[in-house]
């Protein structure tokens, strides 16, 4: 099957595949078909839906509305394509064992040079954007701007804190005049505490509110993962850059009164600058583990967010209906990292109807 896939690959894809060592090649091959671009041995870049929307439709993502990130000038990447310390139910990462490769996906065996990675991700982003030159619906000015990216979001797939030179990578990106958002599950407080340079904004992504729900939903592959996450939350107030607790809301799992109380406790511990509540989206491999009904509506996200804001005393700052996300802020106005979307987000509407906590979650744990 692999050689048949290779047969229909273009030259550039074959070159990218050649840089990935065995035994990871079959995984890389599948990811290349899913439109990931490989840079070196372990870094991936992928075009975000909002890059396309910004260039072709003049529509921008919630990071633009909340924090000024210009969607078309944002590189979506991960320095850790294949490795993670979790196997979350909602994840779209392909694991080696999914395709019968017998390797430990919690240990990253090699680390590329940060300078090479930054050169490579900029080149990959430009390659993606150059496809819009001559596109009949593309805004030429935006295409031109996009050729010069100004922001890097490290999320996409895998756990970025497993890359041992992460601090140097952040330093190198900042040295080139770009800002960074780092999204992590928070299992490496040791790495976060010792970064050579902080990201421009640090996200801790969570779905669980206690150890039991964590072990059920986030399926840790290493011992003490919940305890390590708690260490990270205790560490968060020491960061000078803004911090975000991102809650992915999953209908039937964490939209309960118990979860609301649990998240409020975690937020009191971590004192993040912001809390983002965002709907789980039924995409990729997560469709095999969750069902479409686990996707909450925007109204449900809004109801949960307002209830949480009441408990923690944060301001409901804004919402973006298209992304089913609500931003709660501990500061009057969020810090902007770019020049995008000066009009800001939609004004938050109070939820309609009564809050209905689900007493019998359909996901049991
Ligand atoms: S932490 Fe992220 S990459 Fe790892 S399994 Fe969970 S969702 Fe997937």
Boltz pocket constraint, residues with backbone or C-beta under 6 A from the ligand:
constraints:
  - pocket:
      binder: B
      contacts: [[A, 83], [A, 84], [A, 85], [A, 86], [A, 87], [A, 88], [A, 90], [A, 91], [A, 92], [A, 93], [A, 157], [A, 158], [A, 159], [A, 185], [A, 218]]
      max_distance: 6.0
